[in-house]
Amino acid sequence: MNCVGGLVMDEAEFDKFAEEYRELSEQVLGISGEDAQFFAEYKIRDTAGLVRKFNLPDNLRVLDFGAGIGTSTPWLRQYLPNCELDCVDVSRKSLEIAEYRFPDMARYTHFDGATLPWPENSFDLVFSACVFHHIPPAERPRLLAELRRVLKPGGLFVSFEHNPKNFLTVRAVNACRFDENAILLSGQEFLSKLNAAELTNPHLRYRIFFPGFLRALRPLEKFMTWLPLGAQYYVWSVDDLFGQVVWCRRCGGQYFRL
Ligand SMILES: C[S@@+](CC[C@H](N)C(=O)[O-])C[C@H]1O[C@@H](n2cnc3c(N)ncnc32)[C@H](O)[C@@H]1O
């Protein structure tokens, strides 16, 4: 147990599930008709799209916050091949497994749940996948401020979460052993937390509307990202470096000043 800001956090919660994490993920995500790799890949594909959209450097420094057993690691290497990747987690056992699986793909660092072991302005991209619902609500603002601290000016923050408004997602989470203490957060709730943490101009996109047997309809999903019914969603924010980003009120898009 670790006491952070007066709250007791079970540092080892995911140590208990590290060995069987892959198997449990496959079981629970299998309900959708897709496997865990499908879910891992789409997150990084979307994130890499934002990296390109905002012209982040090719050799960008990336932090995978709550990286677990390294589910996203090979996809980050594939979609952002020249990045420098740091994976951080409170579960030592998960990190050991990640390092065993992908020894040369990233640096793996344990985190005490309080202060990230990097100076401010260290990363161009801070990414997380399905981590915040495992963080007690009272702890979330402090950790977001900590992620904001290590993000460079002009950097990109992207975080994927399960959507509590999707009943199949809720059913899957309720059936999953490693989610027994999870407290899901809605996209709107996450957006307001980003604002409070000064992660500027946050955006929200819903994802994964069609189960595997309807995958032929997935090209339609790009028109549905506003609809709060997707199985998952992500929030993202790109720091407005010296007022260089122009926001289009009509289409919601962001453009750099020339
Ligand atoms: C559901 S797993 C997701 C792992 C990985 N991101 C993935 O997509 O497979 C949640 C992870 O968040 C980590 N975690 C929970 N609380 C955390 C915290 N306060 N700081 C960093 N990681 C945390 C857990 O140890 C676990 O590895």
The ligand as a Gaussian input file, in Angstrom:
#p B3LYP/6-31G(d) Opt

LIG

0 1
 C       -6.474000      -1.740000     -17.639000
 S       -4.749000      -1.558000     -17.432000
 C       -4.298000      -0.804000     -18.973000
 C       -2.877000      -1.121000     -19.330000
 C       -2.461000      -0.654000     -20.727000
 N       -2.544000       0.775000     -20.836000
 C       -3.294000      -1.335000     -21.774000
 O       -3.891000      -0.652000     -22.617000
 O       -3.335000      -2.565000     -21.799000
 C       -4.593000      -0.205000     -16.298000
 C       -3.155000       0.080000     -15.927000
 O       -3.116000       1.318000     -15.208000
 C       -2.154000       1.188000     -14.190000
 N       -2.410000       2.204000     -13.160000
 C       -3.398000       2.245000     -12.243000
 N       -3.271000       3.339000     -11.473000
 C       -2.183000       4.013000     -11.927000
 C       -1.512000       5.231000     -11.541000
 N       -1.963000       5.958000     -10.523000
 N       -0.428000       5.611000     -12.233000
 C        0.029000       4.861000     -13.276000
 N       -0.541000       3.700000     -13.666000
 C       -1.637000       3.285000     -13.012000
 C       -2.343000      -0.240000     -13.698000
 O       -1.255000      -0.706000     -12.920000
 C       -2.533000      -0.970000     -15.010000
 O       -1.311000      -1.418000     -15.560000

